[in-house]
Amino acid sequence: SVVLRSSSVVLCFIVTAVLILGGCSSEEKIGEGGVDERNAAQSINKKAPEFRAIDQAGAEFSTERVKGKPWIATFFFTSCTTVCPALNDVQQQLVKEFGNKVRFVSISTDPENDTVEALAEYAKRYGAVTGTWWMVRMEADSMQRLASDGFGVMKPESPEMHTTRLVAVDASMNIVGYFDSTEEASLTQLRKWINSQQ
């Protein structure tokens, strides 16, 4: 009947919306790299990946730029209106507090639309300046492998399917923790770790 068909369409729409929004949320899972990113206190024993990308200034970024310093990696995309602004608000505050001690690398999960120009405009909004906070892009397949195999977080098969954790990396390129950007207790843990760094 028409009523039954309409109900099915509405239900299908709701399920689809939940799946899409669920990806770009604080619900995480074990990445293909084998790390349970939900547990920031675990002993991770995983090296951070080395990679190259293009930053918001149109220059090549390499992890050589952050070696020897603690740094934080995140995933985002510029047209995200749900969790990304909150995630980047947190990072903006951390840059203000610790920009002299820690570097930040935000990796776009939507390289098709996040051009250098789009990244530059977005970076300006948050005061992200290369040398302290890079916003970078790379080919989609490279980005997906980097997230899943490199950092051990969920694979962004679409832009919104990305982790909302801050991945902390020490000066020796070891991943030391996955910190929830939405939980004050987790951010307190992150701040303690940053303060412990030389």
C-alpha positions as CSV (number, residue, x, y, z in Angstrom):
1,S,0.0,0.0,0.0
2,V,1.0,3.7,-0.3
3,V,1.2,4.1,3.5
4,L,3.4,1.0,3.9
5,R,5.7,2.1,1.0
6,S,6.0,5.6,2.6
7,S,6.8,4.1,6.0
8,S,9.5,2.0,4.3
9,V,11.0,5.0,2.6
10,V,11.1,7.0,5.9
11,L,12.7,4.1,7.7
12,C,15.3,3.7,5.0
13,F,16.1,7.4,5.2
14,I,16.5,7.3,9.0
15,V,18.8,4.2,8.9
16,T,20.9,5.8,6.2
17,A,21.2,9.1,8.1
18,V,22.2,7.2,11.3
19,L,24.9,5.3,9.4
20,I,26.3,8.4,7.8
21,L,26.3,10.5,11.0
22,G,27.6,7.6,13.0
23,G,30.8,7.5,11.0
24,C,31.6,11.1,11.8
25,S,31.1,10.8,15.5
26,S,32.9,9.8,18.6
27,E,32.0,6.1,18.1
28,E,35.3,4.4,17.1
29,K,36.4,0.9,16.3
30,I,39.5,-1.1,15.9
31,G,41.4,0.0,12.8
32,E,42.9,-2.5,10.4
33,G,46.3,-1.6,11.9
34,G,45.2,-3.6,14.9
35,V,45.0,-0.8,17.5
36,D,41.9,-0.2,19.6
37,E,41.7,3.5,19.4
38,R,39.0,3.6,22.1
39,N,41.5,2.8,24.8
40,A,43.9,5.7,25.3
41,A,45.6,4.0,28.3
42,Q,46.6,0.8,26.4
43,S,50.2,-0.1,25.7
44,I,50.2,0.6,22.0
45,N,53.7,-0.3,20.8
46,K,53.1,1.1,17.3
47,K,55.3,3.3,15.3
48,A,53.6,6.3,13.6
49,P,53.7,6.2,9.8
50,E,55.9,8.3,7.7
51,F,54.2,10.1,4.9
52,R,54.1,13.0,2.5
53,A,51.2,15.4,1.6
54,I,50.5,18.9,0.4
55,D,49.7,21.5,3.0
56,Q,47.5,24.6,3.2
57,A,50.2,26.7,1.7
58,G,50.6,24.4,-1.3
59,A,54.0,23.2,-0.1
60,E,55.0,19.6,0.4
61,F,54.6,18.3,4.0
62,S,56.7,15.4,5.2
63,T,56.8,13.8,8.6
64,E,60.5,14.8,8.6
65,R,59.1,18.2,9.6
66,V,57.8,16.8,12.9
67,K,60.5,14.2,13.8
68,G,62.2,15.0,17.0
69,K,59.1,16.7,18.4
70,P,55.9,15.4,19.9
71,W,53.0,15.8,17.5
72,I,49.3,15.2,17.2
73,A,47.5,13.8,14.2
74,T,43.8,14.1,13.4
75,F,41.4,13.5,10.5
76,F,38.8,16.0,9.3
77,F,37.3,17.6,6.2
78,T,36.5,21.2,5.6
79,S,32.8,20.9,4.7
80,C,32.0,18.8,7.8
81,T,29.5,20.6,10.0
82,T,29.1,18.0,12.8
83,V,32.2,16.9,14.8
84,C,35.0,18.6,12.8
85,P,34.4,22.1,14.0
86,A,34.4,20.9,17.6
87,L,37.5,18.8,17.0
88,N,39.4,21.8,15.5
89,D,38.2,24.1,18.3
90,V,39.9,21.7,20.7
91,Q,43.1,21.8,18.6
92,Q,43.0,25.5,18.3
93,Q,43.0,25.7,22.1
94,L,45.8,23.2,22.4
95,V,47.9,25.2,19.9
96,K,47.4,28.3,22.1
97,E,48.5,26.3,25.1
98,F,51.2,24.1,23.7
99,G,52.2,25.4,20.2
100,N,55.7,25.9,21.4
101,K,56.1,22.2,22.5
102,V,53.8,20.2,20.1
103,R,53.1,20.1,16.4
104,F,49.7,19.3,14.9
105,V,48.9,17.6,11.6
106,S,45.3,17.5,10.4
107,I,44.7,15.2,7.4
108,S,41.7,15.7,5.1
109,T,39.4,12.8,4.4
110,D,37.9,14.6,1.4
111,P,40.9,15.4,-0.9
112,E,38.7,15.7,-3.9
113,N,37.0,18.9,-2.5
114,D,39.7,20.0,0.0
115,T,41.9,21.7,-2.5
116,V,44.9,23.8,-1.3
117,E,42.6,26.9,-1.6
118,A,39.9,25.2,0.6
119,L,42.5,24.2,3.1
120,A,44.0,27.6,3.2
121,E,40.7,29.3,3.9
122,Y,39.8,26.7,6.6
123,A,43.2,27.1,8.2
124,K,42.8,30.8,8.3
125,R,39.5,30.3,10.3
126,Y,41.4,28.4,13.0
127,G,44.7,30.4,12.8
128,A,46.5,27.2,11.7
129,V,50.0,28.2,10.5
130,T,52.5,25.8,8.9
131,G,55.4,25.2,11.2
132,T,52.9,24.6,14.1
133,W,49.7,23.3,12.6
134,W,49.6,21.7,9.1
135,M,46.3,20.9,7.3
136,V,47.2,18.5,4.6
137,R,45.7,16.6,1.7
138,M,46.8,13.5,-0.3
139,E,45.2,11.0,-2.7
140,A,42.2,9.3,-1.3
141,D,43.6,5.8,-1.4
142,S,46.9,6.9,0.3
143,M,44.9,8.7,3.0
144,Q,42.7,5.7,3.7
145,R,45.8,3.4,4.0
146,L,47.5,6.0,6.2
147,A,44.5,6.1,8.6
148,S,43.8,2.4,8.7
149,D,47.2,0.7,8.3
150,G,49.4,3.6,9.4
151,F,47.6,5.0,12.4
152,G,45.4,2.0,13.2
153,V,42.2,4.0,13.1
154,M,39.0,3.6,11.2
155,K,39.3,3.7,7.4
156,P,37.6,6.8,5.9
157,E,35.9,5.1,3.0
158,S,33.8,8.3,2.7
159,P,34.8,11.7,4.1
160,E,32.5,11.5,7.2
161,M,33.8,8.0,8.2
162,H,36.8,9.3,10.2
163,T,38.0,9.1,13.7
164,T,37.5,12.0,16.1
165,R,40.4,11.1,18.3
166,L,43.6,13.0,18.6
167,V,46.5,10.6,17.9
168,A,49.5,11.5,20.1
169,V,53.0,10.7,18.8
170,D,56.2,11.2,20.7
171,A,59.5,12.7,19.5
172,S,60.7,9.2,18.5
173,M,57.6,8.6,16.3
174,N,55.9,6.2,18.6
175,I,52.1,6.4,18.9
176,V,51.4,6.9,22.6
177,G,47.7,7.3,22.8
178,Y,44.3,8.0,21.2
179,F,42.5,10.8,23.0
180,D,38.8,11.5,22.7
181,S,38.2,15.1,21.6
182,T,34.8,15.2,23.1
183,E,35.7,14.1,26.7
184,E,37.3,16.4,29.2
185,A,38.9,13.5,31.1
186,S,40.6,12.3,28.0
187,L,41.7,15.8,27.1
188,T,43.1,16.2,30.6
189,Q,45.1,13.0,30.0
190,L,46.4,14.5,26.8
191,R,47.4,17.7,28.5
192,K,49.3,15.8,31.1
193,W,51.2,13.9,28.4
194,I,52.1,17.1,26.6
195,N,53.3,18.6,29.8
196,S,55.6,15.6,30.4
197,Q,57.3,16.1,27.0
198,Q,60.6,18.0,26.8
